[in-house]
Amino acid sequence: MPAQEDAPQPNAALLQQLIPPDGMKMPFGKYKDYFLCDLPVSYLEWFQRKGFPRRKLGVLLGTIYEIKINGLTYLLTPLKGKSNYYNKK
């Protein structure tokens, strides 16, 4: 069994694109203007069934889907902590 330090590390630049203030917002639909990290799992599951959009948006939606269904939202916590967006609420 490989050591924990050999496990792949998350791509911080990709994760940063999921959260405020510079993260991508949903450009259309019921959750338009929501940050991708704030989309509900049910909406992400719907996309997973119907097919994620192409290009960058699809990659980011697929990434946040995997993070949420696998209980990995803690990966976003340190990044959210640096964001004034969540500290203002």
N, C-alpha and C positions, 0 to 999 in steps of 0.2 A: 504494500500500500504506500503510495507516495506521501512524502511529508507535506504538512499543511502549507509550508512556504513555497512548495512547488505548484500549488494550485493556481490556475489563471486568475489574474487580478482584473477587476472591472476597469473599463475604459472611462477614466474620469472626464475626459472631454465629451464623450457621448452622454454620460449621465448629466453633465452640466447643461446640456441642451434640453433637458426634460424639466428643469426647474426655473423659477424666477431668479433674477430679473431678466436674464438674457435668454431664457429658454423659449422654446417654440410653443405657441398657443395653437389650439385646434382652429383651423381656418374656416370650418364650415360645420353645419349640422346643429343638432340639439345642444351640444356643448361648445359652440363657437366661442372663442376668446378665453376658454379655460386653458390653463397651463396643462401640458400633457401629463405631468405627474399627478394632477388633481382629477383626472378623468376616472369615473367609477369603473370597477372591474366589469360590471355587466355590459357597459358600452364597449370595452376592449374585447370582451368575449364575442360580442356581436360582430365586430370587425374581423376577429379571428375566424369565425364561421363563414362570413361573406367574402373575406379576402382583404388584406391590408392594402391601402393605396400604394402606388409605386413611388420609388425614389426615397428621398430623405424622410418624408412624413411617415411612410410605411415602415421604414427601419426603426424610427423612434417609437411609433405605436407598438410595433412588435417587441421592442426592448422593454417598454414600460409594462406591457402585457406579461411578459415572462417574469419581470421583477415582481409584479403584484401576485401572480398566481403561485409563485414559488416562495412567497413569504420573504422576499429580499428587500422590502422597502427600507430596511435599516441602512442600506447602501446609500440612500438619498439623504438620510438624516444629517450627516456632517455637512453636506453641501447646502441643505436648506438652512442650517444653523448660520451659515455665512451670509445668507440672503436677508437683506433688510425687508423684503416683501413679507416674509412670515413674522419677522420681529415687530412689525408695525401693528399687526392685528391684535 
